[in-house]
Amino acid sequence: MVTNRTRGVYLLCVYGHLLLTQACFWAMACAYHTAGVIALGGADAPPYFLYSAIISSGVVLAATFIRERNELIASDGRVAGRFALKQLATGFALLFIYLTGSKDTGISRLFMFSLLPALYLTLLLANRYLPALICRQMFRGERAEKILLAGTVESVNRLSQWVQRKDLIGYHCVGWLSDAPPAASASPWLGRLHDLEEVVARHQISQLIVTELAMPAGFLGEAAQICERLGIRLLVVNDMDNQFCHPMTLMEDDGVRFFTLREEPLENPLNRLLKRALDLVIAAPVTLLVLPVVHVLVWVIQRRQSPGPVYFAQTRAGLKNRPFTIYKYRTMRVDNPDEARQATAHDTRIFPAGRWLRRMSLDELPQFYNVLRGDMSVIGPRPHMIEHNHLFAQAMKNYQVRTIAKPGITGLAQVRGLRGETANEHDIVARVSADVEYLEHWSFTGDCLIVVRTALHVLCPPSKAV
């Protein structure tokens, strides 16, 4: 299948990189040995065999993290150069770690700095030309595939660029079938869907690609039977993303397969336990040790600038839009005429020291009590007032998705600087997108990183903090 070919070409390229790295290293080493700069033999000679193995390991290791395998196979020069730099940096980083840890000072610095440009040029040329060379050798003759597409002209045209890219690995498009009248298309129209068997035989098709799921009734089953009978491969494009206007995820439970709009890692009880454990580890010390001290500080500030209650309590929308009472240190004057109105950069309702408390996020500290109660989490989408939720939901259709997780004191949106007043629809969209991204890609490590980044934001508040 297509993915197997792509994976195979990529692995062959990596093996080629390994061999070329060794060849470059030892060609340079032999040249410097001949010139008397380094010694490759003898009891006191540095372990150049080990050095070459470490650098080669780094080159291969970098290959496991590349996400642009298809672009690399397509001999994209920009990707080839960037990938060569990653391989070179990883290889020499591993070598530097070894030299530092072992306190090895025997390697020639001149040799190392000469090897850098030579190895980069070798890897650059390998990334640029080796994939095409492998493809030409591996996918010619009987290994070349003749592809037939079946679907509407719109779906065929959507697939045209993909088809062009796959030509490199031996997939050559012969044409397409459709019951719709022929129109402008990147591939020639060969007939109607009921002509499938005849077209396959006439053009010696070896692979059929159905370009959409919404085909006429019975066609997919009939096509599968024809392909099985004639011994040709069948691929069906999953265009559910286009139909739902949202990326779809395939899941299976108890033998039943489903399509869903998103993954939800926090539906895993173990993940929820880990998240709750992190909440308690952070919230308990803050509540017991930090809050009493800050309480006295805030009380003194309020007595001098705005006497009144120390805390401000307000109803917010929590998990699944259930209301709960959130606690904050009061930063606005007691005679606040409109508690529902969002704070702005120069809001006259905020007393001077209250503005400093908000900028340093100290007014949010009582929410750690909400975390202990279980109303909130340390990390999650920020809770809004119920009336604001209704308002924001009108501006963005998937706004309510963020309520499927427990709200948080901080979150992905906040550490990206998306905080303060939501002045326009773009602000809402940016924050909700970050919240949904957090829900779909939650990880314990990610939560820990958000905690660290939040601490940095407290020390160096962003300009939008009000």
C-alpha positions in Angstrom: 0.0 0.0 0.0 1.0 3.7 -0.3 2.0 4.1 3.3 4.2 1.0 3.2 6.0 2.3 0.1 6.6 5.7 1.7 7.8 4.2 5.0 10.1 1.8 3.1 11.7 4.6 1.0 12.2 6.7 4.1 13.9 3.8 6.0 16.1 3.1 3.1 17.1 6.8 3.0 17.9 6.6 6.7 20.1 3.6 6.2 21.8 5.5 3.3 22.4 8.4 5.7 24.0 6.1 8.1 26.4 4.7 5.5 27.2 8.1 4.0 27.9 9.5 7.5 30.3 6.8 8.2 31.9 7.2 4.7 32.3 11.0 5.2 33.7 10.6 8.7 36.3 8.0 7.7 37.2 9.7 4.5 38.0 12.9 6.5 39.7 10.8 9.3 42.0 9.0 6.8 42.9 12.3 5.1 43.9 13.9 8.4 45.7 10.7 9.5 47.7 10.7 6.3 48.5 14.4 6.9 49.8 13.5 10.4 47.1 15.6 12.2 45.4 12.7 14.0 46.4 9.1 14.9 44.0 6.3 14.2 46.1 3.5 15.6 48.2 2.9 18.7 47.5 2.6 22.4 47.2 6.4 22.9 45.0 7.1 19.9 41.6 8.6 20.7 38.6 6.3 20.1 37.6 7.6 16.6 35.5 4.5 16.0 33.4 5.5 19.0 33.1 9.1 17.8 31.8 7.9 14.4 29.3 5.6 16.1 28.0 8.4 18.3 27.6 10.9 15.4 25.9 8.2 13.3 23.5 7.4 16.1 22.6 11.1 16.3 21.9 11.2 12.6 19.6 8.2 12.8 18.0 9.5 16.0 17.0 12.8 14.3 15.3 10.8 11.6 12.8 9.3 14.1 11.4 12.8 15.0 10.9 14.2 11.5 7.3 14.9 10.5 7.9 15.9 6.9 8.7 12.4 5.5 6.6 12.9 2.5 8.2 16.2 1.7 11.6 14.7 2.1 10.8 11.9 -0.2 9.5 14.4 -2.7 13.1 15.9 -2.7 12.0 19.2 -1.3 15.2 21.2 -1.1 14.0 23.4 1.8 13.0 20.4 3.8 16.3 18.6 2.9 18.4 21.5 4.2 16.4 21.8 7.4 16.5 18.0 8.0 20.3 17.9 7.4 20.8 20.6 10.1 18.7 18.6 12.6 20.7 15.5 11.9 24.0 17.4 12.2 23.0 19.1 15.4 21.8 15.9 17.0 24.9 14.0 16.1 27.3 16.6 17.4 25.2 17.3 20.5 25.5 13.6 21.4 29.2 13.7 20.8 29.6 16.9 22.9 27.7 15.2 25.8 30.0 12.2 25.6 33.1 14.3 25.5 32.0 16.4 28.4 30.8 13.5 30.5 33.9 11.4 29.9 36.3 14.4 30.0 37.8 13.2 26.7 40.2 15.8 25.4 41.9 13.6 22.8 39.8 14.4 19.8 41.2 16.9 17.3 39.3 20.2 17.3 40.6 20.9 13.8 39.2 17.6 12.6 35.8 18.2 14.3 35.3 21.7 12.8 36.4 20.4 9.4 33.9 17.5 9.6 31.0 19.8 10.3 30.6 21.4 6.8 31.7 18.2 5.1 29.0 16.2 6.9 26.4 18.8 6.4 27.0 18.9 2.6 26.9 15.1 2.5 23.6 14.9 4.4 22.1 17.8 2.3 22.9 16.1 -1.0 21.7 12.7 0.4 18.4 14.3 1.5 18.0 16.1 -1.8 18.8 13.3 -4.3 18.8 9.9 -2.5 15.0 9.5 -2.2 14.5 10.1 -6.0 17.3 7.6 -6.8 15.8 4.9 -4.6 12.3 5.5 -6.0 13.6 5.2 -9.6 15.3 1.9 -8.8 12.5 0.4 -6.7 9.3 1.4 -8.5 9.9 0.8 -12.2 8.7 -1.9 -14.5 6.3 -4.3 -12.8 6.5 -2.4 -9.6 4.8 0.6 -11.2 1.1 0.9 -10.3 -1.7 2.1 -12.6 -4.3 4.0 -10.6 -7.9 4.6 -11.5 -10.0 7.1 -9.6 -13.7 7.0 -9.0 -15.8 9.9 -7.7 -17.1 13.3 -8.5 -15.0 15.9 -10.3 -14.7 17.9 -7.1 -13.3 15.0 -5.0 -11.0 14.0 -7.9 -9.6 17.5 -8.1 -9.1 17.6 -4.4 -7.0 14.5 -4.7 -5.0 15.7 -7.7 -2.0 17.1 -5.9 -1.7 14.0 -3.7 -1.8 11.9 -6.9 1.0 14.0 -8.5 3.2 13.6 -5.4 2.7 9.8 -5.4 4.0 9.6 -9.0 7.5 9.5 -7.5 6.8 6.2 -5.7 5.4 4.5 -8.8 1.7 5.5 -8.6 0.6 6.7 -12.1 -3.0 7.9 -12.5 -4.6 6.6 -15.7 -7.9 8.5 -15.4 -11.2 8.7 -13.5 -14.8 7.4 -13.5 -17.9 9.3 -12.6 -21.6 9.3 -13.4 -21.6 13.1 -13.7 -21.0 14.7 -17.1 -17.3 15.2 -17.8 -15.8 18.5 -16.7 -12.4 20.1 -16.3 -10.2 17.7 -14.4 -6.5 17.0 -13.9 -7.1 13.4 -15.1 -8.9 12.1 -18.2 -12.5 10.9 -17.8 -12.7 7.2 -18.8 -16.4 6.5 -18.3 -19.2 6.0 -15.8 -19.2 4.0 -12.6 -20.9 0.9 -14.1 -18.0 0.7 -16.6 -15.6 0.0 -13.8 -14.8 -3.7 -14.7 -14.4 -3.0 -18.4 -12.1 0.1 -17.8 -10.0 -1.9 -15.3 -9.4 -4.7 -17.8 -8.8 -2.3 -20.8 -6.2 -0.2 -19.0 -4.7 -3.0 -16.9 -5.5 -1.1 -13.7 -3.7 -2.3 -10.6 -5.3 0.0 -8.0 -8.7 1.6 -7.6 -9.1 4.7 -5.4 -12.6 5.8 -4.6 -12.3 9.5 -3.8 -15.3 9.9 -1.5 -17.6 7.9 0.8 -20.8 9.4 -0.5 -21.0 7.1 -3.6 -24.2 5.8 -5.2 -25.9 3.0 -3.3 -24.2 -0.3 -3.8 -21.2 0.9 -5.7 -18.7 0.4 -2.9 -19.8 -3.2 -2.3 -19.7 -3.9 -6.0 -16.3 -2.2 -6.4 -14.9 -4.3 -3.6 -16.1 -7.5 -5.2 -14.7 -6.6 -8.6 -11.3 -5.7 -7.0 -11.2 -8.9 -5.1 -12.1 -11.0 -8.2 -9.5 -9.2 -10.4 -6.8 -9.1 -7.8 -6.4 -5.3 -7.7 -6.0 -3.1 -4.7 -8.8 -0.9 -3.4 -8.5 2.4 -1.4 -11.4 4.6 -0.2 -10.7 8.2 0.7 -12.0 9.1 4.1 -13.6 12.4 3.5 -15.6 12.6 6.7 -13.6 15.7 7.7 -15.1 17.5 4.7 -18.6 16.3 5.4 -18.5 17.4 9.0 -16.3 20.5 8.5 -14.2 19.2 11.3 -11.3 16.7 11.7 -12.7 13.2 12.6 -11.2 10.5 14.8 -11.8 6.8 14.4 -12.4 4.9 17.6 -13.4 1.3 18.4 -15.2 -0.1 21.4 -16.3 -3.6 22.1 -16.1 -4.5 18.4 -18.0 -1.4 17.2 -16.2 1.3 15.3 -17.2 5.0 15.6 -16.3 8.3 14.1 -16.0 11.1 16.6 -15.0 14.8 16.4 -12.1 14.6 18.9 -10.0 12.6 21.2 -10.6 13.3 24.9 -7.7 12.0 27.0 -9.3 13.2 30.2 -12.1 10.6 29.8 -9.4 8.1 30.9 -9.9 7.7 34.7 -6.1 7.3 35.2 -5.5 10.6 33.5 -8.1 12.3 35.7 -6.5 10.8 38.8 -3.1 12.1 37.6 -4.6 15.6 37.0 -6.3 15.6 40.4 -3.1 14.5 42.1 -1.3 17.5 40.5 -4.1 19.8 41.6 -3.8 18.6 45.2 0.0 18.8 45.2 -0.1 22.4 44.1 -3.3 23.7 45.8 -2.8 22.3 49.3 0.6 24.0 50.0 -0.7 27.3 48.4 -3.9 27.2 50.5 -2.1 26.4 53.8 1.1 28.4 53.4 0.7 31.2 50.9 -2.9 32.3 51.3 -2.7 33.3 55.0 0.2 35.6 54.3 -1.3 37.1 51.1 -4.6 37.5 53.0 -3.0 39.8 55.5 -1.2 41.8 52.8 -4.5 42.2 50.7 -6.4 43.2 53.9 -4.0 45.9 54.7 -4.0 47.2 51.1 -7.8 47.3 51.0 -8.1 49.0 54.4 -6.0 51.9 53.0 -7.4 52.2 49.5 -10.9 50.6 49.3 -12.4 49.3 52.6 -14.8 46.4 52.3 -14.9 42.6 51.9 -11.5 41.0 51.4 -13.0 38.4 49.0 -15.1 38.7 45.9 -17.5 35.8 45.2 -19.2 35.4 41.9 -21.2 32.6 40.1 -19.3 31.2 37.2 -20.0 28.3 34.7 -18.1 25.2 35.6 -17.9 21.6 34.3 -20.7 21.1 31.8 -22.0 24.6 32.4 -22.9 23.8 36.0 -22.8 27.0 38.2 -20.4 27.3 41.1 -19.1 30.1 43.3 -15.6 31.3 42.5 -13.5 33.3 45.0 -11.0 36.0 44.3 -9.4 38.8 46.2 -11.5 42.0 45.7 -9.7 44.4 43.4 -12.6 46.7 42.5 -14.3 49.3 44.6 -17.3 48.3 46.7 -19.5 50.7 44.8 -19.0 48.8 41.5 -22.1 49.6 39.4 -21.7 46.7 37.0 -20.0 43.5 38.2 -20.8 41.6 35.0 -18.8 44.0 32.8 -15.3 42.8 31.9 -12.3 44.7 33.4 -10.4 46.8 30.9 -6.9 48.2 30.7 -7.9 51.6 32.4 -10.9 50.5 34.3 -11.8 53.2 36.9 -13.6 50.6 39.1 -10.2 49.0 40.0 -8.4 50.7 42.9 -4.6 51.4 42.4 -3.2 48.5 44.4 -5.9 46.2 43.0 -4.5 46.9 39.5 -1.1 45.6 40.7 -2.8 42.5 42.3 -4.5 41.7 39.0 -1.4 42.2 37.0 0.6 39.8 39.2 -2.4 37.4 39.2 -2.4 37.5 43.0 -6.2 38.1 43.0 -6.6 34.6 41.6 -5.0 32.9 44.6 -8.2 32.1 46.5 -9.2 29.9 43.6 -6.9 27.3 45.0 -9.6 26.8 47.6 -12.0 26.1 44.6 -9.4 23.6 43.4 -9.4 21.8 46.8 -13.2 21.7 46.8 -13.2 20.1 43.3 -15.0 23.0 41.6 -11.9 23.8 39.5 -8.5 22.4 38.4 -5.2 24.2 38.4 -5.0 23.9 34.6 -8.0 24.2 32.3 -10.2 26.6 30.4 -10.9 29.8 32.4 -14.4 29.9 33.9 -16.7 32.7 32.6 -19.9 34.1 33.9 -23.0 32.2 32.7 -24.3 35.3 30.8 -20.9 35.7 29.1 -20.9 32.0 28.1 -24.2 32.5 26.3 -22.8 35.6 24.6 -19.6 34.0 23.5 -21.4 30.9 22.3 -23.2 33.1 19.7 -19.8 34.3 18.4 -18.2 30.8 18.0 -20.1 27.7 17.3 -17.9 25.3 19.2 -17.5 27.5 22.3 -19.4 25.2 24.6 -16.9 22.4 23.9 -14.5 23.9 26.4 -17.1 23.2 29.2 -16.5 19.4 28.9 -13.5 19.8 31.1 -13.2 21.3 34.6 -12.3 25.0 34.5 -8.8 26.1 35.6 -6.9 28.9 37.3 -4.6 29.0 34.3 -4.5 27.2 30.9 -3.0 27.0 27.5 -4.7 30.2 26.3 -3.3 32.1 29.3 0.3 31.0 28.9 0.1 32.0 25.2 -0.7 35.5 26.4 -4.5 35.3 25.6 -5.7 36.9 28.8 -7.4 40.1 29.9 -10.3 41.7 28.1 -11.9 39.9 25.1 -12.3 43.0 23.0 -13.5 41.4 19.8 -14.5 38.1 18.2 -10.9 37.3 17.3 -10.0 37.2 21.0 -12.8 34.8 21.7 -11.8 32.5 18.8 -8.2 32.5 19.7 -8.9 31.5 23.4 -11.5 28.9 22.6 -9.2 27.4 20.0 -6.4 27.1 22.6 -8.9 25.6 25.1 -10.1 23.0 22.6 -6.5 22.2 21.7 -5.8 21.6 25.3 -8.8 19.2 25.7 -7.8 17.2 22.6 -4.1 16.9 23.4 -4.0 16.8 27.2 -1.0 15.2 28.8 0.4 15.2 32.3 3.7 16.6 31.0 1.8 19.3 29.2 0.1 20.3 32.5 3.5 20.5 34.2 4.9 22.8 31.5 1.8 25.1 31.7 2.4 25.4 35.5 6.1 26.4 34.8 5.1 28.9 32.1 2.4 30.3 34.4 5.0 30.9 37.1 7.1 32.8 34.5 4.1 34.9 33.5 3.5 35.8 37.2 7.1 37.1 37.4 7.0 38.8 34.0 3.3 39.6 33.3 2.3 40.0 29.6 1.1 43.4 28.5 -2.6 42.3 28.2 -2.7 41.4 32.0 -5.3 43.7 33.6 
